[in-house]
Amino acid sequence: MPFSGIFVILLIQKCQAMSKVSSILARKGSDIISVQTHTTVYDALKIMAEKNIGSLVVMDGEKYAGILTERDYSRKVILQGKHSENTTVGEIMSTDLPTVSPHDSVERCMQLMSDKNIRYLPVFEGDKLSGVISISDVVTETILQQKETIHHLQSYIHG
């Protein structure tokens, strides 16, 4: 393989390796919008609507307890005949989500989300919650990285 081919492969690998969860958090911010386990689903939904978000972190005091998603609401309240005013987020939240760290690759996140059929991943730095990323965040990061790779390749070809 000529030198130029090796350069192109290394360039693509470098761009892919730069795609980490930390890049997503840096771009979108790591603000965490949370509620307590005893919050009613109705109140949590109002917050989600006001903030135009599809999930909330659920805390038990200062400790991470889970994530409440629109999917949790539809499947565990509406379809079960429960009422959002009488149900707490602690009763319906997702607690078994896999976690990632800021150092994990976006590719690993895509794989986890695909394998587990989930849309959100909590991000932990050690024992500390650093943020939450969504499938939309992962797709956006992938597109940005592909654009950067294309730009580098075009610069190499024309340069």
C-alpha positions as CSV (number, residue, x, y, z in Angstrom):
1,M,0.0,0.0,0.0
2,P,1.5,3.4,-0.9
3,F,2.3,5.9,1.8
4,S,-0.8,8.0,0.9
5,G,-3.1,5.0,1.5
6,I,-1.6,4.5,5.0
7,F,-2.0,8.2,5.8
8,V,-5.7,8.1,4.8
9,I,-6.4,5.0,7.0
10,L,-4.6,6.6,10.0
11,L,-6.5,9.8,9.5
12,I,-9.9,8.0,9.5
13,Q,-8.9,6.0,12.6
14,K,-7.7,9.2,14.3
15,C,-11.1,10.9,13.6
16,Q,-13.0,7.9,14.8
17,A,-10.9,7.6,18.0
18,M,-11.6,11.2,18.9
19,S,-15.3,10.5,19.1
20,K,-15.8,10.1,22.8
21,V,-18.7,10.6,25.2
22,S,-16.7,13.6,26.7
23,S,-17.0,15.3,23.2
24,I,-20.8,15.0,23.4
25,L,-20.9,16.4,27.0
26,A,-18.6,19.2,26.0
27,R,-20.9,20.1,23.1
28,K,-24.2,19.8,24.8
29,G,-23.2,20.6,28.3
30,S,-23.5,18.4,31.3
31,D,-26.5,20.0,33.0
32,I,-28.5,17.4,34.7
33,I,-32.2,17.9,35.1
34,S,-33.5,15.7,37.9
35,V,-36.4,14.9,40.2
36,Q,-36.7,12.9,43.4
37,T,-38.1,9.4,43.5
38,H,-41.2,10.7,45.3
39,T,-42.1,13.2,42.6
40,T,-45.4,12.4,40.9
41,V,-45.2,11.4,37.3
42,Y,-47.5,14.3,36.4
43,D,-45.0,16.8,37.9
44,A,-42.1,15.1,36.1
45,L,-44.0,15.3,32.8
46,K,-44.6,19.0,33.3
47,I,-40.8,19.5,33.7
48,M,-40.1,17.4,30.6
49,A,-42.6,19.4,28.6
50,E,-41.2,22.8,29.9
51,K,-37.6,21.8,29.1
52,N,-38.6,20.0,25.8
53,I,-36.7,16.8,26.9
54,G,-37.5,13.1,26.8
55,S,-36.0,12.0,30.1
56,L,-35.2,13.0,33.6
57,V,-32.6,11.7,36.0
58,V,-34.2,10.4,39.2
59,M,-32.4,10.9,42.4
60,D,-32.9,9.3,45.8
61,G,-31.7,12.2,48.0
62,E,-28.2,12.9,46.5
63,K,-27.8,9.4,45.0
64,Y,-28.6,8.4,41.4
65,A,-31.7,6.1,41.3
66,G,-32.6,5.8,37.6
67,I,-34.0,7.6,34.6
68,L,-37.6,8.4,33.8
69,T,-38.3,8.4,30.1
70,E,-41.4,9.0,27.9
71,R,-41.3,5.3,27.2
72,D,-41.6,4.5,30.9
73,Y,-44.6,6.8,31.1
74,S,-46.4,5.3,28.1
75,R,-45.7,1.7,29.0
76,K,-45.9,1.8,32.8
77,V,-48.6,4.3,33.4
78,I,-50.9,4.7,30.4
79,L,-51.0,1.1,29.3
80,Q,-51.3,-0.1,32.9
81,G,-54.3,2.1,33.6
82,K,-52.5,4.1,36.3
83,H,-52.8,7.8,36.8
84,S,-49.9,10.2,36.6
85,E,-51.1,12.2,39.6
86,N,-51.1,9.1,41.8
87,T,-47.9,7.4,40.6
88,T,-44.4,8.4,41.6
89,V,-41.4,8.4,39.3
90,G,-39.7,5.9,41.6
91,E,-42.4,3.4,40.7
92,I,-41.9,3.5,37.0
93,M,-38.3,4.7,36.4
94,S,-35.8,2.7,34.5
95,T,-33.1,1.4,36.9
96,D,-31.3,-1.2,34.9
97,L,-29.7,1.0,32.2
98,P,-26.1,0.3,31.4
99,T,-23.7,3.2,32.1
100,V,-20.8,4.7,30.3
101,S,-17.9,7.0,31.2
102,P,-16.7,10.2,29.5
103,H,-13.8,8.1,28.1
104,D,-16.0,5.6,26.3
105,S,-16.3,5.7,22.5
106,V,-19.5,6.9,20.7
107,E,-19.3,3.6,18.9
108,R,-19.6,1.7,22.2
109,C,-22.7,3.9,23.1
110,M,-24.3,3.1,19.7
111,Q,-23.7,-0.6,20.3
112,L,-25.2,-0.5,23.9
113,M,-28.2,1.5,22.7
114,S,-28.8,-0.9,19.8
115,D,-28.3,-4.1,21.8
116,K,-30.5,-3.0,24.7
117,N,-33.0,-1.1,22.6
118,I,-32.7,2.1,24.8
119,R,-32.5,5.8,24.0
120,Y,-30.6,7.2,27.0
121,L,-27.4,6.3,28.8
122,P,-26.2,7.8,32.1
123,V,-22.6,8.9,32.1
124,F,-20.6,8.3,35.2
125,E,-17.1,9.5,36.1
126,G,-16.3,7.0,38.9
127,D,-19.3,7.2,41.2
128,K,-20.3,10.7,40.1
129,L,-23.1,11.2,37.6
130,S,-21.6,13.5,34.8
131,G,-24.6,13.7,32.5
132,V,-27.0,11.8,30.3
133,I,-26.6,11.2,26.6
134,S,-29.4,10.3,24.1
135,I,-29.5,8.5,20.9
136,S,-29.9,11.9,19.2
137,D,-26.7,13.1,20.8
138,V,-24.9,10.0,19.6
139,V,-26.2,10.4,16.0
140,T,-25.2,14.1,16.0
141,E,-21.7,13.3,17.2
142,T,-21.3,10.7,14.6
143,I,-22.4,13.1,11.8
144,L,-20.0,15.8,13.1
145,Q,-17.1,13.3,13.1
146,Q,-17.9,12.1,9.6
147,K,-18.0,15.7,8.4
148,E,-14.6,16.3,10.0
149,T,-13.2,13.2,8.4
150,I,-14.5,14.3,5.0
151,H,-13.0,17.7,5.5
152,H,-9.6,16.2,6.4
153,L,-9.7,13.9,3.4
154,Q,-10.7,16.7,1.0
155,S,-7.8,18.9,2.4
156,Y,-5.4,16.0,1.9
157,I,-6.6,15.4,-1.7
158,H,-6.6,19.1,-2.7
159,G,-3.7,20.1,-0.5
